[in-house]
Amino acid sequence: MDIRLGKAGRGLNGEACVPPDKSISHRSAILGAMAKGRTAAAPFLLSDDCLSTLSCLRSLGVEVELDGCELAIEGRGPDGWSEPAGILDAGNSATTMRLLCGALAGRPLACVIDGDASLRRRPMGRIVSPLRAMGADISGMDDDTRPPLTVRGGRLEGIEHRMEVDSAQVKSALLLAGLQARGETRIVGGRSSRDHTERMLLLMGADLEFEGEDTMSIRPSALAGCKIDIPGDISSAAFLMAAAALVPGSHLRLKGVGLNPTRAGFLSALNTMGALVMESDYRETCNEPRGDLEVRSASLVGVEVESDRVPAMIDEVPLLAVLGCAARGVTVVRGAGELRVKESDRIAAICGELRKMGAEIKELPDGFAVSGPAELRGAVVDSHGDHRIAMALAVAALCAEGDTVISGWECVNISFPGFGQTLRHLVSGS
């Protein structure tokens, strides 16, 4: 499916709804299924990825109810899971696959988890190796580094694992396995990646402790079902905020957006570039901070983003390339090599597609350098089947002369169903 977008004739004005947080939606379902008692989570994100998680849980015998965007799970603990009759289909969702592998590693079940062509290219050796060290039997393709994965869980032993990749999904898989292991599981590193799993585990009563700034330990413990109020997804909000910062005459308000510090790096980068961003009504509910955001258009300047700042804005890095096209000077991102193994090679994808629109952008091994301001022009561009690339290109289209056609637009349903309609509504003001 293609979408055609033209240059915004007026600013983005008004108040927009931001989809519920995708990461927290996934975790509310999986941890709710591992807990005992009822877990109620709302509003739950009705995106393709999150629905894949629910489908997998139902196949494992978990009682899942979805009434509109209200999720209810009657948890019986991981002992209540049953062997599925067929393959667990994670769709496009690496979160589903990696977290379920951690949860299933401690269960005496045989399960095969597979996904679409994009997911089959994602690296899974990073969870296979430590879960095997704990005693799980996991195998896959390409020397057990690619899906489909076969998991034969059983008795686990706690280990100490030093994180080689700053990945919240790897960290989460080990935490879920550690809940079911004998003894203590220690994870060294990874504390700068998003911490939604840790926050939710504490909310549900897990025996989880933090040591210093870089180590955490989890011991076997039972989770208790609870109520989870899911904030708006800051990664989805970022695309609307970038559009408002770029299009002259914009004044955009977003309410109830998650402001978890491990996810708020893009806000810091926007402020450094000179965007006018205001936060208000800051509060913490269900262990997750949130608040309202207000963004106005502004003249931007280039920024340098080093590797230590990347984990807190990993999903928004392609947007920095778009912002850099309009900013005075050079915008440089380094230390973002993890983007090469996402749904697409996001570094190659955003650099290649923005060049079609007239951007002066250089691809680096672990990032890019873009010079601005550039006069973008409409072009036929490709989403590469990646929702973040598709939405970043849509923001660029609002600043380009002439129409831009984005192919593979349907992939935005992975995280932000209705994103195109939301953009058009804000531009039209109707």
One Martini backbone bead per residue (centre of mass of N, CA, C, O) as a GRO file, in nm:
protein
  430
    1MET     BB    1   0.097   0.035   0.022
    2ASP     BB    2   0.030   0.372  -0.050
    3ILE     BB    3   0.138   0.717   0.010
    4ARG     BB    4   0.034   1.064  -0.023
    5LEU     BB    5   0.245   1.354   0.029
    6GLY     BB    6   0.259   1.695   0.115
    7LYS     BB    7   0.316   2.002   0.172
    8ALA     BB    8   0.271   2.200   0.432
    9GLY     BB    9   0.050   2.486   0.440
   10ARG     BB   10   0.051   2.438   0.753
   11GLY     BB   11   0.037   2.399   1.068
   12LEU     BB   12   0.045   2.212   1.355
   13ASN     BB   13  -0.274   2.195   1.524
   14GLY     BB   14  -0.336   2.102   1.850
   15GLU     BB   15  -0.467   1.789   1.963
   16ALA     BB   16  -0.317   1.468   2.024
   17CYS     BB   17  -0.319   1.130   1.991
   18VAL     BB   18  -0.143   0.877   2.159
   19PRO     BB   19  -0.040   0.586   2.157
   20PRO     BB   20   0.014   0.335   2.328
   21ASP     BB   21   0.259   0.171   2.471
   22LYS     BB   22   0.428  -0.089   2.336
   23SER     BB   23   0.618  -0.202   2.553
   24ILE     BB   24   0.403  -0.209   2.784
   25SER     BB   25   0.196  -0.386   2.646
   26HIS     BB   26   0.361  -0.638   2.618
   27ARG     BB   27   0.431  -0.669   2.927
   28SER     BB   28   0.145  -0.683   3.044
   29ALA     BB   29   0.083  -0.954   2.908
   30ILE     BB   30   0.322  -1.139   2.993
   31LEU     BB   31   0.322  -1.080   3.301
   32GLY     BB   32   0.024  -1.144   3.343
   33ALA     BB   33   0.062  -1.448   3.255
   34MET     BB   34   0.280  -1.503   3.499
   35ALA     BB   35   0.073  -1.436   3.690
   36LYS     BB   36  -0.139  -1.411   3.974
   37GLY     BB   37  -0.424  -1.318   3.857
   38ARG     BB   38  -0.547  -1.008   3.779
   39THR     BB   39  -0.491  -0.823   3.473
   40ALA     BB   40  -0.522  -0.469   3.405
   41ALA     BB   41  -0.493  -0.307   3.080
   42ALA     BB   42  -0.483   0.056   3.013
   43PRO     BB   43  -0.433   0.130   2.712
   44PHE     BB   44  -0.416  -0.096   2.459
   45LEU     BB   45  -0.227  -0.178   2.191
   46LEU     BB   46  -0.369  -0.211   1.852
   47SER     BB   47  -0.129  -0.370   1.722
   48ASP     BB   48   0.033  -0.604   1.554
   49ASP     BB   49   0.243  -0.678   1.769
   50CYS     BB   50   0.052  -0.703   2.021
   51LEU     BB   51  -0.136  -0.917   1.890
   52SER     BB   52   0.081  -1.134   1.874
   53THR     BB   53   0.112  -1.175   2.174
   54LEU     BB   54  -0.180  -1.263   2.232
   55SER     BB   55  -0.180  -1.509   2.045
   56CYS     BB   56   0.043  -1.666   2.189
   57LEU     BB   57  -0.094  -1.684   2.468
   58ARG     BB   58  -0.342  -1.840   2.377
   59SER     BB   59  -0.171  -2.088   2.275
   60LEU     BB   60  -0.078  -2.126   2.596
   61GLY     BB   61  -0.366  -2.096   2.766
   62VAL     BB   62  -0.437  -1.805   2.801
   63GLU     BB   63  -0.659  -1.578   2.951
   64VAL     BB   64  -0.789  -1.353   2.706
   65GLU     BB   65  -0.914  -1.012   2.718
   66LEU     BB   66  -1.075  -0.786   2.471
   67ASP     BB   67  -1.210  -0.453   2.534
   68GLY     BB   68  -1.107  -0.296   2.313
   69CYS     BB   69  -0.845  -0.132   2.511
   70GLU     BB   70  -0.907  -0.365   2.724
   71LEU     BB   71  -0.708  -0.566   2.931
   72ALA     BB   72  -0.753  -0.917   3.034
   73ILE     BB   73  -0.587  -1.135   3.277
   74GLU     BB   74  -0.592  -1.476   3.388
   75GLY     BB   75  -0.366  -1.570   3.605
   76ARG     BB   76  -0.163  -1.891   3.672
   77GLY     BB   77   0.097  -1.876   3.595
   78PRO     BB   78   0.344  -2.058   3.437
   79ASP     BB   79   0.209  -2.338   3.517
   80GLY     BB   80  -0.057  -2.267   3.327
   81TRP     BB   81   0.089  -2.344   3.086
   82SER     BB   82   0.064  -2.474   2.751
   83GLU     BB   83   0.106  -2.664   2.489
   84PRO     BB   84   0.110  -2.601   2.174
   85ALA     BB   85  -0.028  -2.705   1.867
   86GLY     BB   86   0.157  -2.482   1.737
   87ILE     BB   87   0.291  -2.219   1.611
   88LEU     BB   88   0.442  -1.932   1.720
   89ASP     BB   89   0.336  -1.607   1.610
   90ALA     BB   90   0.526  -1.298   1.604
   91GLY     BB   91   0.570  -1.182   1.336
   92ASN     BB   92   0.742  -0.862   1.375
   93SER     BB   93   0.813  -0.937   1.688
   94ALA     BB   94   1.088  -0.931   1.894
   95THR     BB   95   0.963  -0.901   2.169
   96THR     BB   96   0.796  -1.153   2.168
   97MET     BB   97   1.023  -1.359   2.121
   98ARG     BB   98   1.228  -1.287   2.349
   99LEU     BB   99   1.038  -1.291   2.598
  100LEU     BB  100   0.921  -1.577   2.555
  101CYS     BB  101   1.185  -1.728   2.579
  102GLY     BB  102   1.229  -1.654   2.875
  103ALA     BB  103   0.961  -1.775   2.984
  104LEU     BB  104   0.996  -2.073   2.847
  105ALA     BB  105   1.270  -2.174   2.971
  106GLY     BB  106   1.104  -2.273   3.253
  107ARG     BB  107   0.930  -2.469   3.077
  108PRO     BB  108   0.788  -2.803   3.013
  109LEU     BB  109   0.813  -2.720   2.693
  110ALA     BB  110   0.735  -2.734   2.339
  111CYS     BB  111   0.848  -2.465   2.121
  112VAL     BB  112   0.763  -2.267   1.831
  113ILE     BB  113   0.916  -1.964   1.706
  114ASP     BB  114   0.790  -1.729   1.473
  115GLY     BB  115   0.799  -1.526   1.163
  116ASP     BB  116   0.867  -1.307   0.955
  117ALA     BB  117   1.104  -1.213   0.736
  118SER     BB  118   1.219  -0.993   0.920
  119LEU     BB  119   1.248  -1.160   1.184
  120ARG     BB  120   1.443  -1.381   1.055
  121ARG     BB  121   1.686  -1.151   1.056
  122ARG     BB  122   1.709  -1.144   1.349
  123PRO     BB  123   1.899  -1.147   1.634
  124MET     BB  124   1.919  -1.445   1.875
  125GLY     BB  125   2.194  -1.519   2.012
  126ARG     BB  126   2.172  -1.311   2.258
  127ILE     BB  127   1.962  -1.524   2.403
  128VAL     BB  128   2.053  -1.815   2.364
  129SER     BB  129   2.318  -1.828   2.527
  130PRO     BB  130   2.219  -1.752   2.822
  131LEU     BB  131   1.984  -1.959   2.836
  132ARG     BB  132   2.167  -2.203   2.812
  133ALA     BB  133   2.337  -2.140   3.069
  134MET     BB  134   2.064  -2.199   3.244
  135GLY     BB  135   1.934  -2.480   3.074
  136ALA     BB  136   1.825  -2.434   2.805
  137ASP     BB  137   1.660  -2.554   2.501
  138ILE     BB  138   1.795  -2.395   2.210
  139SER     BB  139   1.700  -2.351   1.865
  140GLY     BB  140   1.813  -2.274   1.519
  141MET     BB  141   1.924  -2.083   1.278
  142ASP     BB  142   2.228  -2.013   1.200
  143ASP     BB  143   2.358  -2.120   1.464
  144ASP     BB  144   2.116  -2.018   1.652
  145THR     BB  145   2.049  -1.692   1.540
  146ARG     BB  146   1.769  -1.773   1.396
  147PRO     BB  147   1.473  -1.791   1.288
  148PRO     BB  148   1.338  -2.038   1.409
  149LEU     BB  149   1.252  -2.129   1.747
  150THR     BB  150   1.339  -2.385   1.979
  151VAL     BB  151   1.173  -2.456   2.294
  152ARG     BB  152   1.307  -2.640   2.583
  153GLY     BB  153   1.214  -2.638   2.882
  154GLY     BB  154   1.320  -2.598   3.242
  155ARG     BB  155   1.565  -2.625   3.450
  156LEU     BB  156   1.708  -2.352   3.619
  157GLU     BB  157   2.004  -2.147   3.649
  158GLY     BB  158   2.166  -1.914   3.787
  159ILE     BB  159   2.340  -1.622   3.662
  160GLU     BB  160   2.610  -1.438   3.524
  161HIS     BB  161   2.555  -1.148   3.311
  162ARG     BB  162   2.718  -0.980   3.050
  163MET     BB  163   2.647  -0.723   2.860
  164GLU     BB  164   2.700  -0.666   2.505
  165VAL     BB  165   2.410  -0.546   2.464
  166ASP     BB  166   2.197  -0.261   2.480
  167SER     BB  167   1.921  -0.459   2.568
  168ALA     BB  168   1.597  -0.490   2.673
  169GLN     BB  169   1.524  -0.774   2.560
  170VAL     BB  170   1.752  -0.934   2.685
  171LYS     BB  171   1.711  -0.850   2.977
  172SER     BB  172   1.416  -0.954   2.994
  173ALA     BB  173   1.462  -1.252   2.933
  174LEU     BB  174   1.641  -1.298   3.189
  175LEU     BB  175   1.436  -1.211   3.401
  176LEU     BB  176   1.215  -1.425   3.331
  177ALA     BB  177   1.401  -1.663   3.384
  178GLY     BB  178   1.493  -1.583   3.678
  179LEU     BB  179   1.213  -1.629   3.813
  180GLN     BB  180   1.264  -1.968   3.753
  181ALA     BB  181   1.528  -1.994   3.898
  182ARG     BB  182   1.792  -2.119   4.067
  183GLY     BB  183   1.858  -1.864   4.234
  184GLU     BB  184   2.069  -1.617   4.112
  185THR     BB  185   2.033  -1.340   3.880
  186ARG     BB  186   2.290  -1.161   3.711
  187ILE     BB  187   2.308  -0.825   3.571
  188VAL     BB  188   2.556  -0.671   3.368
  189GLY     BB  189   2.427  -0.415   3.250
  190GLY     BB  190   2.175  -0.230   3.062
  191ARG     BB  191   2.063   0.032   3.227
  192SER     BB  192   2.018   0.234   2.969
  193SER     BB  193   1.796   0.078   2.894
  194ARG     BB  194   1.492   0.010   2.897
  195ASP     BB  195   1.277  -0.031   3.222
  196HIS     BB  196   0.988  -0.165   3.215
  197THR     BB  197   1.031  -0.444   3.338
  198GLU     BB  198   1.133  -0.360   3.616
  199ARG     BB  199   0.889  -0.189   3.697
  200MET     BB  200   0.676  -0.422   3.671
  201LEU     BB  201   0.802  -0.625   3.860
  202LEU     BB  202   0.776  -0.448   4.113
  203LEU     BB  203   0.467  -0.410   4.096
  204MET     BB  204   0.437  -0.749   4.117
  205GLY     BB  205   0.670  -0.853   4.340
  206ALA     BB  206   0.954  -0.887   4.274
  207ASP     BB  207   1.289  -1.013   4.338
  208LEU     BB  208   1.442  -0.706   4.296
  209GLU     BB  209   1.778  -0.577   4.256
  210PHE     BB  210   2.007  -0.302   4.302
  211GLU     BB  211   2.358  -0.239   4.199
  212GLY     BB  212   2.420   0.038   4.163
  213GLU     BB  213   2.444   0.133   3.810
  214ASP     BB  214   2.497  -0.192   3.665
  215THR     BB  215   2.323  -0.389   3.864
  216MET     BB  216   2.120  -0.691   3.877
  217SER     BB  217   1.881  -0.890   4.079
  218ILE     BB  218   1.717  -1.215   4.059
  219ARG     BB  219   1.459  -1.406   4.213
  220PRO     BB  220   1.252  -1.631   4.289
  221SER     BB  221   0.911  -1.536   4.201
  222ALA     BB  222   0.590  -1.419   4.249
  223LEU     BB  223   0.333  -1.286   4.069
  224ALA     BB  224   0.097  -1.012   4.078
  225GLY     BB  225  -0.174  -0.902   3.983
  226CYS     BB  226  -0.273  -0.590   3.810
  227LYS     BB  227  -0.288  -0.253   3.753
  228ILE     BB  228  -0.246  -0.087   3.423
  229ASP     BB  229  -0.134   0.232   3.320
  230ILE     BB  230  -0.098   0.337   2.992
  231PRO     BB  231   0.093   0.533   2.826
  232GLY     BB  232   0.210   0.718   2.600
  233ASP     BB  233   0.409   0.698   2.317
  234ILE     BB  234   0.711   0.851   2.267
  235SER     BB  235   0.786   0.735   1.987
  236SER     BB  236   0.527   0.833   1.848
  237ALA     BB  237   0.538   1.132   1.937
  238ALA     BB  238   0.802   1.215   1.790
  239PHE     BB  239   0.679   1.251   1.502
  240LEU     BB  240   0.496   1.489   1.579
  241MET     BB  241   0.711   1.673   1.701
  242ALA     BB  242   0.888   1.701   1.451
  243ALA     BB  243   0.673   1.827   1.271
  244ALA     BB  244   0.624   2.076   1.453
  245ALA     BB  245   0.920   2.184   1.445
  246LEU     BB  246   0.929   2.216   1.118
  247VAL     BB  247   0.650   2.348   1.083
  248PRO     BB  248   0.535   2.636   1.034
  249GLY     BB  249   0.300   2.734   1.283
  250SER     BB  250   0.326   2.538   1.519
  251HIS     BB  251   0.090   2.384   1.776
  252LEU     BB  252   0.140   2.117   2.000
  253ARG     BB  253  -0.060   1.870   2.186
  254LEU     BB  254   0.032   1.622   2.442
  255LYS     BB  255  -0.118   1.366   2.634
  256GLY     BB  256   0.007   1.128   2.842
  257VAL     BB  257   0.320   1.090   2.819
  258GLY     BB  258   0.586   0.909   2.835
  259LEU     BB  259   0.884   0.984   3.075
  260ASN     BB  260   1.100   0.788   3.059
  261PRO     BB  261   1.439   0.823   3.084
  262THR     BB  262   1.503   0.569   2.880
  263ARG     BB  263   1.315   0.745   2.642
  264ALA     BB  264   1.403   1.081   2.647
  265GLY     BB  265   1.631   1.161   2.435
  266PHE     BB  266   1.473   1.322   2.217
  267LEU     BB  267   1.405   1.567   2.388
  268SER     BB  268   1.695   1.658   2.428
  269ALA     BB  269   1.766   1.693   2.127
  270LEU     BB  270   1.552   1.902   2.059
  271ASN     BB  271   1.651   2.118   2.255
  272THR     BB  272   1.939   2.141   2.139
  273MET     BB  273   1.820   2.235   1.847
  274GLY     BB  274   1.573   2.455   1.947
  275ALA     BB  275   1.323   2.353   2.040
  276LEU     BB  276   0.981   2.403   2.159
  277VAL     BB  277   0.960   2.242   2.476
  278MET     BB  278   0.694   2.141   2.698
  279GLU     BB  279   0.638   2.046   3.035
  280SER     BB  280   0.354   1.886   3.209
  281ASP     BB  281   0.200   1.715   3.449
  282TYR     BB  282   0.379   1.553   3.632
  283ARG     BB  283   0.376   1.188   3.679
  284GLU     BB  284   0.310   0.876   3.868
  285THR     BB  285   0.202   0.559   3.726
  286CYS     BB  286   0.268   0.245   3.769
  287ASN     BB  287   0.589   0.326   3.767
  288GLU     BB  288   0.522   0.559   3.544
  289PRO     BB  289   0.610   0.828   3.382
  290ARG     BB  290   0.427   1.139   3.307
  291GLY     BB  291   0.291   1.378   3.053
  292ASP     BB  292   0.287   1.688   2.901
  293LEU     BB  293   0.314   1.821   2.560
  294GLU     BB  294   0.475   2.109   2.398
  295VAL     BB  295   0.493   2.225   2.052
  296ARG     BB  296   0.704   2.440   1.855
  297SER     BB  297   0.818   2.603   1.613
  298ALA     BB  298   1.166   2.614   1.481
  299SER     BB  299   1.493   2.697   1.471
  300LEU     BB  300   1.754   2.485   1.374
  301VAL     BB  301   2.034   2.291   1.497
  302GLY     BB  302   2.293   2.116   1.501
  303VAL     BB  303   2.392   1.780   1.621
  304GLU     BB  304   2.566   1.572   1.859
  305VAL     BB  305   2.552   1.210   1.888
  306GLU     BB  306   2.644   0.992   2.115
  307SER     BB  307   2.643   0.669   2.229
  308ASP     BB  308   2.526   0.730   2.528
  309ARG     BB  309   2.242   0.853   2.392
  310VAL     BB  310   2.101   0.629   2.216
  311PRO     BB  311   1.921   0.431   2.392
  312ALA     BB  312   1.703   0.675   2.459
  313MET     BB  313   1.663   0.694   2.103
  314ILE     BB  314   1.656   0.448   1.901
  315ASP     BB  315   1.371   0.495   1.745
  316GLU     BB  316   1.451   0.819   1.664
  317VAL     BB  317   1.702   0.849   1.480
  318PRO     BB  318   1.575   0.894   1.193
  319LEU     BB  319   1.464   1.177   1.275
  320LEU     BB  320   1.738   1.326   1.292
  321ALA     BB  321   1.782   1.327   0.989
  322VAL     BB  322   1.540   1.509   0.923
  323LEU     BB  323   1.616   1.748   1.105
  324GLY     BB  324   1.899   1.794   0.972
  325CYS     BB  325   1.786   1.907   0.698
  326ALA     BB  326   1.683   2.186   0.859
  327ALA     BB  327   1.944   2.239   0.991
  328ARG     BB  328   2.205   2.421   1.101
  329GLY     BB  329   2.443   2.232   0.984
  330VAL     BB  330   2.559   1.945   1.162
  331THR     BB  331   2.437   1.610   1.193
  332VAL     BB  332   2.546   1.365   1.437
  333VAL     BB  333   2.561   1.000   1.451
  334ARG     BB  334   2.672   0.772   1.704
  335GLY     BB  335   2.636   0.441   1.818
  336ALA     BB  336   2.394   0.300   1.602
  337GLY     BB  337   2.437  -0.007   1.505
  338GLU     BB  338   2.162  -0.144   1.593
  339LEU     BB  339   1.999  -0.037   1.337
  340ARG     BB  340   2.097  -0.275   1.140
  341VAL     BB  341   1.895  -0.494   1.329
  342LYS     BB  342   1.622  -0.428   1.249
  343GLU     BB  343   1.364  -0.434   1.040
  344SER     BB  344   1.598  -0.270   0.930
  345ASP     BB  345   1.844  -0.083   0.787
  346ARG     BB  346   1.820   0.227   0.912
  347ILE     BB  347   2.064   0.370   0.803
  348ALA     BB  348   2.042   0.300   0.502
  349ALA     BB  349   1.746   0.381   0.460
  350ILE     BB  350   1.745   0.686   0.542
  351CYS     BB  351   1.975   0.776   0.358
  352GLY     BB  352   1.865   0.679   0.082
  353GLU     BB  353   1.582   0.826   0.088
  354LEU     BB  354   1.679   1.120   0.141
  355ARG     BB  355   1.845   1.147  -0.118
  356LYS     BB  356   1.596   1.142  -0.308
  357MET     BB  357   1.511   1.435  -0.161
  358GLY     BB  358   1.809   1.601  -0.131
  359ALA     BB  359   1.999   1.504   0.073
  360GLU     BB  360   2.294   1.563   0.280
  361ILE     BB  361   2.411   1.233   0.335
  362LYS     BB  362   2.617   1.030   0.553
  363GLU     BB  363   2.727   0.713   0.587
  364LEU     BB  364   2.792   0.533   0.873
  365PRO     BB  365   2.862   0.256   1.048
  366ASP     BB  366   2.697   0.405   1.327
  367GLY     BB  367   2.552   0.626   1.123
  368PHE     BB  368   2.546   0.990   1.063
  369ALA     BB  369   2.571   1.276   0.827
  370VAL     BB  370   2.399   1.597   0.818
  371SER     BB  371   2.328   1.866   0.603
  372GLY     BB  372   2.228   2.211   0.668
  373PRO     BB  373   2.006   2.329   0.481
  374ALA     BB  374   1.763   2.152   0.284
  375GLU     BB  375   1.599   2.104  -0.028
  376LEU     BB  376   1.330   1.934  -0.043
  377ARG     BB  377   1.186   1.669  -0.249
  378GLY     BB  378   0.977   1.500  -0.400
  379ALA     BB  379   0.925   1.134  -0.386
  380VAL     BB  380   0.996   0.798  -0.435
  381VAL     BB  381   0.960   0.588  -0.154
  382ASP     BB  382   1.083   0.350   0.099
  383SER     BB  383   1.010   0.169   0.397
  384HIS     BB  384   1.121  -0.133   0.424
  385GLY     BB  385   0.896  -0.238   0.631
  386ASP     BB  386   0.934   0.023   0.829
  387HIS     BB  387   0.778   0.221   1.053
  388ARG     BB  388   0.999   0.434   1.118
  389ILE     BB  389   1.065   0.509   0.826
  390ALA     BB  390   0.786   0.587   0.726
  391MET     BB  391   0.741   0.823   0.934
  392ALA     BB  392   0.992   0.988   0.868
  393LEU     BB  393   0.911   1.039   0.567
  394ALA     BB  394   0.649   1.189   0.632
  395VAL     BB  395   0.786   1.429   0.765
  396ALA     BB  396   0.956   1.510   0.520
  397ALA     BB  397   0.711   1.562   0.324
  398LEU     BB  398   0.613   1.828   0.476
  399CYS     BB  399   0.907   1.976   0.361
  400ALA     BB  400   0.846   1.920   0.059
  401GLU     BB  401   0.853   1.965  -0.272
  402GLY     BB  402   0.592   1.818  -0.339
  403ASP     BB  403   0.527   1.491  -0.384
  404THR     BB  404   0.508   1.197  -0.172
  405VAL     BB  405   0.581   0.847  -0.209
  406ILE     BB  406   0.497   0.574   0.009
  407SER     BB  407   0.598   0.259   0.037
  408GLY     BB  408   0.471   0.036   0.263
  409TRP     BB  409   0.264   0.176   0.476
  410GLU     BB  410   0.135  -0.062   0.653
  411CYS     BB  411   0.367  -0.079   0.877
  412VAL     BB  412   0.247   0.135   1.086
  413ASN     BB  413   0.066  -0.085   1.240
  414ILE     BB  414   0.285  -0.176   1.445
  415SER     BB  415   0.250   0.125   1.620
  416PHE     BB  416   0.059   0.352   1.427
  417PRO     BB  417  -0.242   0.360   1.381
  418GLY     BB  418  -0.332   0.638   1.186
  419PHE     BB  419  -0.098   0.840   1.118
  420GLY     BB  420  -0.186   0.978   0.854
  421GLN     BB  421  -0.452   1.099   0.964
  422THR     BB  422  -0.324   1.266   1.188
  423LEU     BB  423  -0.155   1.452   1.015
  424ARG     BB  424  -0.387   1.567   0.838
  425HIS     BB  425  -0.552   1.683   1.071
  426LEU     BB  426  -0.334   1.882   1.179
  427VAL     BB  427  -0.296   2.043   0.912
  428SER     BB  428  -0.606   2.118   0.865
  429GLY     BB  429  -0.770   2.158   1.151
  430SER     BB  430  -1.033   1.936   1.148
   0.00000   0.00000   0.00000
